[in-house]
Amino acid sequence: MAHNHIIPRSPSSPLPNHRRRHRWRLLKLLLPISPLILPIAWFGYRELENTWIQPQAIFVLGGEEEREIFGAKFAHIHPNLPVWISSGAPPGYAKRVFKKAGVSPENLHLDYRAIDTVTNFTTLVDRFESKGITSVYLVTSDDHIHRARAIGEIVFGSRGIKVKPVTFVSGRPVEPVRKTVRDSFRSLFWLATGYAGGK
């Protein structure tokens, strides 16, 4: 009786023509969208990562009264977390807002060195790192969060500190992209030189 033996193809043997054509067609389909794949994948990963971050502090960006009022309400439901406010309202007013929300004065830390959003981060990154803080709730308005988050991920991210955005509705349009681009470059310049500049 004759036996048919199947000889396996050597790994180095060329692919059959039809399989090579299939792979080439697939490559041609993917090439036009390839520039989009990495940003989309990164954005998806970043959003997924946010679901498991457990912040160790609340970081409120000063600049408008609503941020501190919202920050005080948010701190009320996270009573065990320290609150840091960068260049916000005068000390007396800020303390009254947080006291009214039931936040312990011992949990409140006020810092007035920052003069803009970039320096909100650069003036406090060393302090957070020295205290072993590796993640923070980033509190600001919805129109400001894209720029603030971009800066935070560069400045805080350079020290392994993750940011988890928390926003309130401001009713204002989102800031122009050019502001985010400008301050991202300023943040990178700070990484390279230690100089953050200012307004």
Disulfide bonds with the S-S distance in Angstrom:
none
